[in-house]
């Protein structure tokens, strides 16, 4: 199994090393390939077999806003060649996501959500390896910082002392 290791992003590198250890303990032969993040994001676009420069597994992350609904969650999008890296292909998942997006009925939306969740566990287009909150701190004279799941740098000013 080719496991891509982004050594320049500490939390991904650490997760990759733990994954290698656990896969090895489970009897999987792991080819850990160290690289920087920019090389990894180029490499993940390769659809070649691992022996020809492709890959089997890599770690990444999203902010909550990227995955909070099945309509925009790239991890569950399963539209084959148009899907996110790994290119999951599931007609049933795409049908459910479309229905989820179209319905306005809260109870029906909940049913679609449950079905999408079930199918995600069945088909495993990706594996979530955790959730965390990135702490942020600002000096008292930095004003206007908007709460958002990713850093945004507008509406910010420095208060004169």
C-alpha positions as MATLAB code, in Angstrom:
seq = 'XXXXXXXXXXXXXXXXXXXXXXXXXXXXXXXXXXXXXXXXXXXXXXXXXXXXXXXXXXXXXXXXXXXXXXXXXXXXXXXXXXXXXXXXXXXXXXXXXXXXXXXXXXXXXXXXXXXXXXXXXXXXXXXXXXXXXXXXXXXXXXXXXXXXXXXXXXXXXXXXX';
ca = [
       0.000    0.000    0.000;
       1.428    3.368   -1.006;
       0.917    5.856    1.826;
       1.749    9.479    1.004;
       3.432   11.329    3.886;
       3.358   15.153    3.920;
       6.332   15.768    6.188;
       5.972   19.556    6.244;
       2.536   19.584    7.937;
       3.146   18.229   11.418;
      -0.340   16.952   12.285;
      -0.710   15.149    8.930;
       2.794   13.710    9.191;
       2.050   12.421   12.713;
      -1.259   10.885   11.596;
       0.508    9.258    8.654;
       3.140    7.669   10.905;
       0.443    6.304   13.223;
      -1.463    4.959   10.204;
       1.662    3.231    8.908;
       2.238    1.641   12.313;
      -1.343    0.397   12.601;
      -1.459   -0.926    9.036;
       1.870   -2.700    9.547;
       0.576   -4.299   12.762;
      -2.467   -5.467   10.782;
      -0.142   -7.202    8.309;
      -0.287   -4.653    5.479;
       2.952   -3.967    3.622;
       3.220   -0.167    3.628;
       5.357    1.857    1.227;
       5.631    5.185    3.085;
       6.552    7.917    0.620;
       7.705   11.157    2.236;
       7.142   14.450    0.415;
       6.107   18.023    1.012;
       2.443   19.030    0.881;
       2.663   20.679   -2.545;
       4.126   17.492   -4.021;
       1.380   15.448   -2.338;
      -1.418   17.587   -3.760;
       0.079   17.158   -7.232;
       0.558   13.446   -6.726;
      -2.986   12.808   -5.431;
      -4.309   13.742   -8.882;
      -2.578   10.660  -10.340;
      -4.999    7.920  -11.304;
      -2.201    5.507  -12.170;
      -1.749    2.278  -10.205;
       0.519    2.696   -7.167;
       3.362    0.812   -8.894;
       3.294    3.438  -11.661;
       3.294    6.588   -9.511;
      -0.224    6.394   -8.088;
      -1.162    5.967   -4.438;
      -3.530    4.191   -2.059;
      -3.902    6.508    0.903;
      -3.146   10.012    2.162;
      -4.336   12.177    5.033;
      -5.939   15.576    4.616;
      -8.382   17.832    6.417;
     -11.366   20.049    5.826;
     -12.869   22.859    7.817;
     -16.378   22.190    9.116;
     -17.974   24.460    6.522;
     -16.618   22.171    3.773;
     -18.378   19.062    5.067;
     -21.414   20.192    7.035;
     -23.909   18.992    4.446;
     -24.039   16.104    1.976;
     -24.623   18.620   -0.818;
     -21.109   20.081   -0.536;
     -19.120   17.357    1.248;
     -16.468   16.363   -1.301;
     -15.752   13.216    0.720;
     -19.153   11.682    0.015;
     -19.505   13.022   -3.527;
     -19.393    9.883   -5.634;
     -19.721   11.085   -9.200;
     -16.870    8.953  -10.547;
     -14.324   10.916  -12.606;
     -15.780   14.197  -11.298;
     -15.453   13.097   -7.654;
     -12.733   14.149   -5.228;
      -9.389   12.308   -5.216;
      -9.980    8.590   -4.898;
     -12.826    9.050   -7.360;
     -15.621    7.142   -5.628;
     -18.365    6.107   -7.992;
     -21.829    5.441   -6.591;
     -25.017    6.119   -8.498;
     -27.020    5.492   -5.320;
     -25.012    8.068   -3.330;
     -25.395   10.702   -6.026;
     -29.153   10.062   -6.184;
     -29.447   10.449   -2.406;
     -27.368   13.637   -2.371;
     -29.506   15.133   -5.137;
     -32.721   14.245   -3.297;
     -31.314   15.635   -0.044;
     -30.524   18.917   -1.824;
     -33.963   19.192   -3.417;
     -36.168   18.418   -0.440;
     -37.421   21.136    1.874;
     -39.253   18.798    4.230;
     -37.173   18.495    7.436;
     -38.322   14.935    8.211;
     -37.576   13.759    4.680;
     -34.181   15.530    4.775;
     -33.410   13.632    8.008;
     -34.310   10.345    6.278;
     -31.971   11.159    3.391;
     -29.253   12.159    5.857;
     -29.561    8.813    7.653;
     -29.469    6.915    4.363;
     -26.414    8.857    3.154;
     -24.678    8.121    6.462;
     -25.505    4.407    6.195;
     -24.274    4.247    2.607;
     -21.092    6.128    3.516;
     -20.282    3.481    6.136;
     -21.065    0.754    3.604;
     -19.095    2.134    0.649;
     -16.369    4.014    2.592;
     -15.479    6.778    0.114;
     -13.276    8.258    2.851;
     -12.508    7.704    6.522;
     -12.755   10.521    9.033;
      -9.808   10.273   11.420;
     -10.987   12.795   13.931;
     -12.235   16.238   14.741;
     -10.416   19.098   16.372;
     -10.653   22.802   16.862;
      -7.806   25.050   15.868;
      -7.202   27.520   18.688;
      -6.933   31.161   17.720;
      -5.621   34.075   19.741;
      -5.473   37.764   18.937;
      -3.918   40.673   20.765;
      -6.417   42.943   22.501;
      -5.833   45.726   19.974;
      -6.834   43.513   17.004;
     -10.502   44.256   16.351;
     -13.210   43.055   13.986;
     -12.138   39.397   13.733;
     -15.173   37.479   12.503;
     -15.900   34.016   13.913;
     -15.593   31.544   11.049;
     -14.287   27.978   10.669;
     -11.327   29.196    8.588;
      -9.199   32.327    8.929;
     -10.645   35.295    7.069;
      -8.747   38.537    6.964;
     -11.353   41.148    6.124;
     -13.142   43.421    8.597;
      -9.984   43.408   10.750;
      -8.289   46.527   12.053;
      -5.843   47.556   14.739;
      -7.140   49.799   17.481;
      -4.854   52.745   18.119;
      -3.562   53.043   21.637;
];
